[in-house]
């Protein structure tokens, strides 16, 4: 029995949001994420992701990872990757 979400049953924006979440917070491969989201063809999932986000899956992961790392040096910060905002923590 297959438990993966069928892509045609959810709006594209919802599938994209879930893809971004899985890419940010898991170490799952693009192939694994594609399958979980109902794509049997990883290339089709990669094209969908690039069209929705304007960058490749690899580019997205690298950019987000770099953004989180660059905010760690110096001032302690809380990073909200979903909204791409950084909030400096106060030690007062």
C-alpha positions as CSV (number, residue, x, y, z in Angstrom):
1,X,0.0,0.0,0.0
2,X,1.4,3.4,-1.1
3,X,1.2,6.1,1.6
4,X,2.8,9.0,-0.4
5,X,0.7,12.0,-1.3
6,X,-0.6,12.1,-4.8
7,X,0.5,15.4,-6.4
8,X,-2.7,15.9,-8.3
9,X,-4.7,16.0,-5.1
10,X,-3.1,19.0,-3.6
11,X,-2.6,22.5,-5.0
12,X,0.8,23.1,-6.4
13,X,1.7,25.7,-3.8
14,X,1.0,23.2,-1.0
15,X,3.2,20.6,-2.7
16,X,5.9,23.2,-3.1
17,X,5.7,24.3,0.5
18,X,6.1,20.7,1.6
19,X,9.0,20.1,-0.7
20,X,10.8,23.2,0.7
21,X,10.1,22.0,4.2
22,X,11.5,18.5,3.5
23,X,14.5,20.0,1.8
24,X,15.3,22.3,4.7
25,X,14.6,20.1,7.7
26,X,15.5,16.6,6.5
27,X,18.5,14.9,4.8
28,X,16.2,13.1,2.4
29,X,17.3,12.9,-1.2
30,X,15.4,14.6,-4.0
31,X,14.4,11.2,-5.2
32,X,12.9,10.3,-1.7
33,X,11.1,13.7,-1.5
34,X,9.7,13.3,-5.0
35,X,8.3,9.9,-4.1
36,X,6.8,11.2,-0.8
37,X,5.0,14.0,-2.7
38,X,3.6,11.6,-5.4
39,X,6.2,12.0,-8.1
40,X,7.4,8.8,-9.6
41,X,9.9,10.7,-11.9
42,X,12.5,12.6,-10.0
43,X,13.3,14.7,-13.1
44,X,9.6,15.9,-13.3
45,X,9.8,16.8,-9.6
46,X,13.0,18.7,-10.2
47,X,11.4,20.7,-13.1
48,X,8.4,21.4,-10.9
49,X,10.6,22.7,-8.1
50,X,12.7,24.9,-10.3
51,X,9.7,26.4,-12.0
52,X,8.0,27.2,-8.7
53,X,11.1,28.5,-6.9
54,X,13.3,29.9,-9.7
55,X,16.3,27.7,-8.7
56,X,17.3,24.0,-8.6
57,X,16.9,21.8,-5.6
58,X,20.6,21.8,-5.0
59,X,20.8,25.6,-5.3
60,X,17.9,26.0,-2.8
61,X,19.5,23.7,-0.2
62,X,22.9,25.4,-0.6
63,X,21.5,28.9,-0.4
64,X,19.4,28.1,2.6
65,X,22.2,26.3,4.4
66,X,24.6,29.2,3.7
67,X,22.0,31.7,5.0
68,X,21.6,29.8,8.3
69,X,25.3,29.4,8.8
70,X,26.1,33.0,8.0
71,X,23.6,34.1,10.7
72,X,25.3,32.0,13.3
73,X,28.6,33.8,13.4
74,X,28.9,36.8,15.7
75,X,25.5,37.7,17.2
76,X,23.3,34.9,18.3
77,X,20.3,34.8,16.1
78,X,17.1,32.9,15.5
79,X,16.6,32.1,11.9
80,X,13.2,31.6,10.4
81,X,13.9,29.9,7.0
82,X,10.3,29.8,5.9
83,X,10.0,33.6,5.9
84,X,13.7,34.1,5.4
85,X,14.0,36.5,8.3
86,X,16.5,36.7,11.1
87,X,15.8,37.8,14.6
88,X,18.7,38.7,16.9
89,X,18.3,37.3,20.3
90,X,18.9,39.6,23.3
91,X,20.8,38.7,26.3
92,X,19.7,41.6,28.5
